[in-house]
C-alpha cells in the first residue's frame, strides 16, 4: 500500500475532535488545488499503467478510517499490515483530515512512488495487504491497533443504528 500525499498535523474541524473531545472548533484543513491536480494526474496515470489496483481518499475520519474502509468495502474483505512512522502526533496522523491524500493498493509500490515523486506528489510505502486483520502502528514491533476486518465492518455497519439508539 502506498500513501499518496502528505500527512499534516491538522485536527481542526475533524470528526475525531468532535467525537473524542466534543469540540467543533479550529481551522479546516488546507486545500492546495495545484497539489490536487498533480495528485489526480498520478491517479489517472497509475490506473492507466495498471499500477493502482484500488484507491481510497483520506477524508472524514482520517487515515485510520480510510484504511478500515479499504479493508472491507471492496468485493472481499482484505486486511493489511500498515506502518506509519512519522514526526506528527499519532492522533493527528491517524485521524487528521488533511486534504490531498489517497491510499492506493498497487501492483508495484516502487513504480507508483517514482511516478508520484516525478509528478511532485509525496508518496511512501506504508504496508502490505493480506490476511484478515488490519494492523496499524508506528513500527514493525508495535501496533496502535490490530483488529479483525470482520469486526471493523460490523462496527462500521452498525454505527448509524447505534447513534439512533436502535441497537
C-alpha positions in Angstrom: 0.0 0.0 0.0 1.2 3.5 -0.9 0.1 6.7 0.7 0.0 9.5 -1.9 0.1 13.0 -0.4 1.4 14.3 2.9 0.2 13.8 6.4 -0.1 17.1 8.3 -0.9 17.8 11.9 -4.4 19.2 11.2 -7.2 18.2 13.6 -9.3 21.4 13.5 -12.9 20.7 12.5 -12.2 17.0 12.4 -14.6 14.2 13.2 -12.1 12.9 15.8 -12.1 16.2 17.6 -15.9 16.3 17.6 -16.3 12.7 18.7 -13.5 12.4 21.2 -13.4 15.9 22.7 -16.9 17.2 21.9 -15.4 20.2 20.1 -16.3 21.6 16.7 -13.5 24.2 16.5 -10.4 25.0 14.7 -9.4 25.8 11.1 -10.3 23.3 8.4 -7.5 21.5 6.6 -5.6 23.5 4.0 -6.6 22.9 0.4 -3.9 23.2 -2.3 -5.6 23.0 -5.7 -2.3 22.6 -7.6 -1.4 19.6 -5.5 -4.9 18.1 -6.0 -4.4 18.5 -9.8 -1.0 16.7 -9.6 -2.4 14.0 -7.3 -5.3 13.3 -9.7 -2.9 13.1 -12.6 -0.9 10.5 -10.7 -4.1 8.6 -10.1 -5.2 8.6 -13.7 -1.7 7.6 -14.9 -1.4 4.9 -12.2 -4.7 3.4 -13.2 -3.9 3.6 -16.9 -0.5 1.9 -16.3 -2.2 -0.7 -14.1 -0.1 0.3 -11.1 -3.1 1.2 -9.0 -5.4 -1.7 -8.1 -7.7 0.3 -5.8 -7.6 3.7 -4.3 -9.4 5.5 -1.4 -9.4 9.1 -0.5 -8.5 10.1 3.0 -11.3 12.4 4.3 -13.8 12.1 7.1 -12.2 10.3 10.0 -8.7 10.5 8.6 -6.2 7.8 7.6 -7.4 5.2 10.1 -11.0 5.3 8.8 -9.7 5.2 5.1 -7.6 2.2 5.9 -10.6 0.4 7.6 -12.9 1.2 4.7 -10.3 -0.1 2.2 -10.2 -3.3 4.1 -14.0 -4.1 4.0 -15.7 -2.1 1.2 -14.2 -4.0 -1.8 -15.6 -7.2 -3.3 -14.0 -9.1 -0.5 -12.5 -8.2 2.9 -8.7 -8.0 2.9 -6.6 -7.0 5.9 -3.3 -5.1 5.9 -0.2 -4.5 7.9 0.4 -0.8 8.0 3.4 1.0 9.5 3.2 4.8 9.9 6.4 6.1 11.3 6.2 9.9 11.4 7.0 13.1 13.0 3.5 14.2 13.9 1.3 13.2 16.9 -0.3 9.7 16.5 -3.8 11.2 16.9 -3.2 13.7 14.0 -1.6 11.0 11.9 -4.5 8.6 12.3 -7.5 10.9 12.5 -6.4 14.2 10.9 -8.4 15.1 7.8 -5.7 16.7 5.8 -6.7 17.0 2.2 -4.8 15.7 -0.8 -4.2 12.2 0.3 -5.0 8.8 -1.3 -4.4 5.3 0.0 -3.6 3.1 -3.0 -3.2 -0.7 -3.3 -0.6 -1.2 -6.0 1.0 -3.9 -8.1 4.4 -2.1 -7.9 5.0 0.2 -5.0 8.4 1.4 -6.3 7.0 2.3 -9.7 4.0 4.2 -8.2 6.2 6.1 -5.8 8.5 7.0 -8.6 5.6 8.2 -10.7 4.3 10.3 -7.8 7.6 11.9 -7.0 8.2 12.8 -10.7 4.8 14.5 -10.6 5.6 16.5 -7.5 3.4 14.4 -5.1 4.9 12.9 -2.0 4.5 9.2 -1.7 5.6 6.4 0.7 5.0 2.7 1.0 3.0 2.2 4.2 2.5 -1.5 4.2 1.1 -4.6 2.5 -2.4 -6.0 2.1 -3.3 -9.6 3.1 -4.9 -11.6 5.8 -8.0 -10.9 7.8 -6.7 -8.3 10.2 -5.9 -4.6 10.0 -2.8 -3.8 12.0 -1.6 -0.2 12.2 1.4 1.0 14.1 4.5 3.2 14.2 6.9 0.3 13.5 7.3 -3.4 13.0 7.0 -4.4 16.7 4.3 -2.0 18.0 0.7 -1.6 16.9 -1.7 1.2 17.8 -4.4 -1.2 16.8 -4.7 -4.7 15.4 -8.3 -5.9 14.8 -10.2 -8.4 12.6 -11.6 -6.8 9.5 -14.9 -8.5 10.1 -15.2 -6.8 13.4 -14.4 -3.4 11.9 -17.0 -4.0 9.2 -19.6 -4.9 11.8 -18.9 -1.8 13.9 -19.0 0.4 10.8 -22.3 -1.0 9.6 -23.9 -0.6 13.0 -22.7 2.9 13.6 -25.8 4.7 12.5 -28.3 2.4 14.3 -26.2 2.8 17.4 -26.3 6.6 17.1 -30.1 6.4 16.7 -30.4 4.1 19.8 -31.6 1.2 17.6 -29.0 -1.4 18.7 
